[in-house]
Each structure stands twice: as structure tokens, then as C-alpha cells.
Amino acid sequence: MPLEGVTELGPAPLMDGFRLLDVAVGDVTIRAAVAGEGPPLLLLHGHPQTHVTWRKIAPALARRFTVVASDLRGYGDSSRPEGGEDHIAYSKREMAKDQVALMARLGFERFALIGHDRGGRVAHRMALDFPEAVSKVCVIDIAPTATMYAMTDKAFATRYFWWFFLIQPYPLPERMIGADPEYFLRRHLDGQTKTPGATEPEAFAEYLRCYMDPALRHAICEDYRAAAGIDLVHDAADARARIEAPLLALWGGRGVVGELYDVLATWREKAGEVSGRALDCGHLVQEERPEETLNELMNFL
């Protein structure tokens, strides 16, 4: 029997064995690829990717879990609402609400959670706001947002320039990226990986298909603007709060996060039970070192 608010779209491109769904949650629709049986597991991607970033490990995870790999609001083929005052619609709080509602719509009130990059920031907020929903959480190649802003120096600002470029007032970054979106996307991905070829042409083409949409590029800027504003307000209000779920941190030892931060120390300031390690790669951990990533996740989960 079809689930209310869920539309089946057929096989998921590049995601072996997965089917695509459009799921209505509140005033937005979230695109998700779903496969497997067993305990529920939610996978959240980062910028500039989509759920396709999990293509190398999701099929193996689906042999043990019911895997839901979704597109965050604004990204991939999910809805792109207007940001509103203070870019509130792209606060990690609102993005987390989408994903909790998505899982509930699919019948999962409690689930494990893995987030890379922006998805990790949504996962951090979700674990604070919805502790009853998150059984375990893994964050990949991030330190907490407030920590990274507080520790900003020349090295970080130079290597993560988009944190400061994308937050500029509309429409400056949108127009500049719009002059050549493919060039910006390719340079962004190439600059973050330490493993040439980790993002195959087919995956890049899928990322580019989405990145060519001006509304997506605007939504991405709104996501980053929220991170530099309303998200920091929420983080300050929860400065003493701690993530209750066990937390695994994985990061690229040759990436910016691994080189500039004591990653485990930053997360031990935010959660009670923290483990993790570096992998020999750059930022795109699940694309650069899929087998090692999968092993770490299986052991943790």
C-alpha cells in the first residue's frame, strides 16, 4: 500500500538497487533514494553534492540497514524554498526538521544518522533538537560550525574561501558563479579531493545537472548565509547542550579539517561519547576511501 505523501519515481541513477522517492514533508518535498531492510539509517550529503555521494558505500550498507539517502532542502532534486528573514529557511534547524519528518513519513521514528560536510552540520543540529530520534550519529570531515568560525585565521579563510564568498549579500555570489557554474563546481571538487578520479565523470555530471539550476545555487548561498548568522545564534543558545547519542567523527587526514583542527577534541566539547579517526584522503572521504569508510561505519553502527 503506497505511503501517503510518498511518490515512487523508479530506479535511482548511480545508486545500485535503490529506488527514488519524492516525499512531502510540510511545505517542501524531499528527494530520497531508498533500499534495504533492517534498522533505519539516514545519509546526508554535503556541498556541492547530492545523495549520489553515497553511491560507493550505500549498496553495502543496504545489506544490513534500511538506507535512506536524501537530498537536503535546496540541494539535488529537493524543494528550494525562499530563505526568508535571516535566511531562516536554510537554518540547520529547519533542514533537520525536514529529515526527521522524512524518516517519520517512511515509518522510522528513531534511526542512525551519517552526515558529510553540510549534512554533518544538519546532523549536529538534529542530534541536539531531536535526541529521541537519533540513536547514533557520524559526522564526516567537519568540526563544529561555531568552533570553526571562532578559530578562523588566514590559513582557514584562504583554503575555505567559499565560507566567506557564498555568504556575501545577494546577488553577488550567485551572479559570479552563474558566469561559469561548471568551472566553479569542478574547481571546488578538485580543490577538496586528494584522490584524483574519486568523483567519476558520471557522478560529476549528476552534480553538474543540479548545479546548473540558478535556484539551487541561490539555495546553496542561503545555506551558507544561515550558517554564518542564524545557525550561530542557535549554537550560542545551546552552547552548554551535549549530543546524547554516541558520535563517530571521521575526517580526511590530508584535508583542511584534519590539518587545522584536533577533530576529536572539538567534538568532545559537544558530545559525551566520541570516537573516530583520520583516513588518508582529502575532504570527500566516502568518495576517496569508500572501503575504509564503510568498515568504520559498519563497526560503529
N, C-alpha and C positions, 0 to 999 in steps of 0.2 A: 504494500500500500504506500503510495507516494507520501512523503512528509509535507506538511503544509508549509508553504513559503520556500520550497526547495525545487529548483528546476534542473533536470538532468540534461547535460549537453553533449554526452558521448565521451569517447576516449580522450585522455589528457595528453596533448603533444609533449614528447620528450620525457614523459613520466610513465615508464613501463608498468602496465597493469592498473593504472589509476583512471578514474573517471572524473570528468569535470562537473561541478555543480555551481549554480548561482543560488545563493541563499539570502533571502530577505531578512534583514535584522534592523528593526527600527526604520529609519528613513534612508538607509543605504542598502546596497546589495554587495555581498562579498563573494568573490570568485574563489573556489577551493577545488583542489584535487584530492580525491579520497580513495583509499584502498586498504585492504587488510581486515583482520579480525583480532580480537583481543583487547587489552586495555587501551584507552584512547590516548593519543599523542598528537599535540598540535605543533606544527613547524611554522615559524615566522621568518620571513626573509628580510634583507636589508636593501639599502640604496646602492646601486641603481637596478637591483634585480627584481625578480618576481618569485613565485613559488617554484619556478623551474630551477632555481639554485639548488634545490634538494634532489635533483634528478639522479645523482650518482649514489645516494645512500637511502633514499625513501623506499625503493622497492625491497631492499633487505630489511628495513625497519618494519615494513608492512607484513613480513612473515611472522612477526611476534606481536604487532600492535595494530590497532585501527588508526591509521595515519591520516591526518587532515593537514594538508599543506595549503595555506591560504595566501591570498594577496591582501596586504594591508589596504585600508581605505586610501584612495589616491593613487595607488600603485597597480600595476598589472591591468587586470580587467575588472577590478572592483570599482565602486562608485567614487566619484570625485566631487564631494560637496564643496561649497564655498567655505573659506576659512572662518569668516565672521570676525567679530571683535576679539582682539588679542590672539587671532589665529586659533581660537579655542577648538574648532572642529578637528584640528590636527594635533591637539594635545595628546600625549601618550595615554592620558586617562580615557579620552573618547575612543582612541584606537583600541585600547584594551577592552573597553565595553563591547565593541563590535565583535571581538574574537570570543569573548565569553558567551555572548548571545549566539554566535555561530555554533559553538560547541553545544550549547543547550538545545538549539534548534535541531541538531543532529542526534540529540538524546544523551549528551555527555555533560553531567553536572560537575564532574571532577576529572582532571586529566593532567598528564605530564606535559611539559612545555619546553620547547627549544627555540631560541631566538638568536639570529645572527644580525649584528650591526643594528640598524633601526629596529628590527624585530626584537633584538635583545633589550632595547630600551623600552619597548612596549611590554616585554615580558617582565622587566623590573617593576614597572608600574602595576601590571596585572597582579603580580605576586603580593604587592602591598595592598591593593584595593580589593582583591578577591582571594584572600587566603584560603577560603573554603573551597575554591575551585582548583587551585594549583597544588598538585601533590608533590611534584619535583620540578625544578627549573634549571635549564642550562643556558648560559649566555656565552656567545661566541665572539671573540675579538672585540670586546668593549671593556672599558672601565665605566663606572657610573658617570652620567652626564654632568652632574653638578661638580664632581671631582675633577673631571677633565677641563671644564671651564675655569674652575678655581686655580688650576695649576698651569693655565695657558702661559706659554713662553714663546720665544721666537721659533724654536725648533718645531713645536706643535703647530703653531699658526702657519708656518711655511709648508709643512708636509700635509696638513689637513686644511688647506686653504678654503675648501668648499664650505666648511663650517661657518666661515665669515663672509664668503661670497654669496651663498644662497640666501642668507638672512637679510640681505640688503632690500630696501623697500621696493615693492612692485612698481614698475615692471622691469627694473634694471637687469637682474639675473635672467629673468625669463626671455627678454629680448636678446641678450647676448648669447645665451645657449641656443636660442632659436635660429641664430645665424648659421649654425652648423651642428645640429644635435648629434649626428653620428660621430663627428670628430671629438666632441666633448665626452660622449659616452665611452668611446674607445680609449681615449687618453686616461679617463678616470679608472677604468678597469685595469688597463695596462700598468698604471701607476700603483695600484694596490696589490697586484699579484707578484709573487716571486717565483712562480711556476709557469713559464711560457706554455701556452696551449691549454691551460686549465679550463678556460671558457672556450668551448669548441665553437666553430662557426654557426652551428645550428642554434646553440644557446644564445650566442651574441645576437643572432637575427631575431630571436624572440624578445630579448631585452630591447633591441632597437625598435621593433614593431610598436612596443608600448611607448618608448621614449620619443617617438615621432609625434605623439599626440601633445599639442600645446597645453591641454588641460592637465595632463599628467605632469608635465614639467612645472606648471604652476602649483599643483598639489605638493610636489616634492619641496618646492621652496617654502610653502606654507608649513610643511612638516618641520623643516629646519628653523623657520621663524618661531614656531611654537616651542621648539627645543631651547631656543635662546631667550625665551620670555616666560610664557605661562607655565611651561614644564618646570622651570627653575622655581617659580612661585610654589607650585605643588611640592617640589622636592624640599624646599625650605620648611614648609609646613609639616613635612613628615621626616624632618632631619633625625629625629630620635627613633623613628619606626625601624623595625628589623623584619626582613623576609623570614617567614616561619618555615617555609619548605626547604629541604636540602637543596643546595645550589652547587652546580658544577660550572666552573669557568674554564673554557678552552680559548687559546689565542695563538696567533702566529708569532713565533719567536723572532722572525725577521721582519715583522711589520711594525708600524708606528706604535701601536698599543703595547706590544711586547717590549719594544726598545725604550719607551719613555716612562712606563709605569710598572710598579710592583703590583701586578694584576690581582693576585690573591689577597694582598693586603688591602687593596681598595674595596674588594667585595666583603672582606671580613669586617669592615666598618658598616656594612649594610645588611648582613645576614648572619645567622647563628651557626649554621653548618655549611662550611665552604670547602671544596676540594677542586683540584684541577691542575692543568699543566700546559706548557707551550708545546706546539707542534712545529716542525721545521718547515715553515712556509710563511707566506705573507697574510694579508687580510682575508682572502677568500678561502678560509680554512676547509669548508666542506667541499669546495671545488678543487682545491690544490692537493689535499691529503684525505680523500674520501675514505679509504680503508682504515686509516688510523682514527679518523673522526668517528666512524661507525663503531669501531671497537670501544672507544672511550664512552660513547653514548650507550651502547649495549651494557657495558659493565655498570654504568651509573643507574640506568633505568631498571 
